[in-house]
């Protein structure tokens, strides 16, 4: 179940922070509407890494569409060139 608290609960932030766990953020509301999410740093780092990977995959897909795709032999040849 989602852990939702009013932002005013931050006055007692130790209690709010105690409720945070990996995969279980605390959602803070302001005037009854979702406003912030507090996540464990490990979860935050995972999210950042996932976004970076998705961005790189999207760039690769765009490059493939614009410049054409490589087959496996072409990829292996490029890797051999890079590794000398």
C-alpha positions as CSV (number, residue, x, y, z in Angstrom):
1,X,0.0,0.0,0.0
2,X,1.3,3.5,-0.8
3,X,2.7,5.5,2.0
4,X,1.0,8.9,1.6
5,X,1.5,11.7,4.1
6,X,0.7,15.5,4.1
7,X,3.8,17.6,3.6
8,X,3.1,19.1,7.1
9,X,4.3,15.8,8.6
10,X,7.9,16.9,7.7
11,X,7.8,18.9,10.9
12,X,8.6,15.5,12.4
13,X,10.8,14.4,9.6
14,X,12.4,11.5,11.6
15,X,9.1,9.7,11.6
16,X,8.7,10.3,7.8
17,X,12.2,9.1,7.0
18,X,11.7,6.0,9.1
19,X,8.9,4.9,6.7
20,X,11.1,5.1,3.6
21,X,12.5,1.8,2.2
22,X,13.8,0.6,-1.1
23,X,10.9,0.2,-3.4
24,X,8.6,2.0,-0.9
25,X,8.7,5.7,-1.3
26,X,6.8,8.1,0.9
27,X,4.5,10.4,-1.1
28,X,3.9,13.8,0.3
29,X,0.8,15.8,-0.5
30,X,0.2,19.5,-0.4
31,X,-3.4,20.8,-0.3
32,X,-4.6,17.2,-0.8
33,X,-2.6,16.7,-4.1
34,X,0.5,14.7,-4.7
35,X,3.5,17.0,-4.6
36,X,6.7,15.2,-3.7
37,X,8.1,11.7,-3.3
38,X,10.9,10.8,-0.9
39,X,12.9,7.7,-1.9
40,X,15.8,5.7,-0.5
41,X,19.1,6.8,-2.1
42,X,19.6,3.2,-3.4
43,X,16.2,3.4,-5.2
44,X,17.1,6.9,-6.5
45,X,20.4,5.7,-8.0
46,X,18.6,2.7,-9.7
47,X,16.1,5.1,-11.2
48,X,18.8,7.4,-12.5
49,X,20.7,4.4,-14.0
50,X,17.5,3.1,-15.6
51,X,16.8,6.5,-17.2
52,X,20.3,6.8,-18.5
53,X,20.1,3.3,-20.1
54,X,16.8,4.1,-21.7
55,X,18.1,7.3,-23.1
56,X,21.1,5.6,-24.6
57,X,18.9,2.9,-26.1
58,X,16.7,5.5,-27.6
59,X,19.7,7.2,-29.1
60,X,20.9,3.9,-30.5
61,X,17.5,3.2,-32.0
62,X,17.4,6.6,-33.6
63,X,20.9,6.2,-35.0
64,X,19.9,2.8,-36.4
65,X,16.9,4.4,-38.1
66,X,18.9,7.2,-39.6
67,X,22.2,5.5,-40.5
68,X,21.1,1.9,-40.9
69,X,21.5,-1.1,-38.7
70,X,24.6,-3.3,-38.2
71,X,24.6,-7.1,-38.3
72,X,26.4,-9.2,-35.8
73,X,29.6,-9.6,-37.9
74,X,29.8,-5.8,-38.4
75,X,29.5,-5.3,-34.6
76,X,32.1,-8.0,-33.9
77,X,34.5,-6.3,-36.4
78,X,34.0,-2.9,-34.8
79,X,34.7,-4.4,-31.3
80,X,37.8,-6.1,-32.6
81,X,39.1,-2.8,-34.0
82,X,38.5,-1.0,-30.7
83,X,40.2,-3.7,-28.7
84,X,43.1,-3.8,-31.0
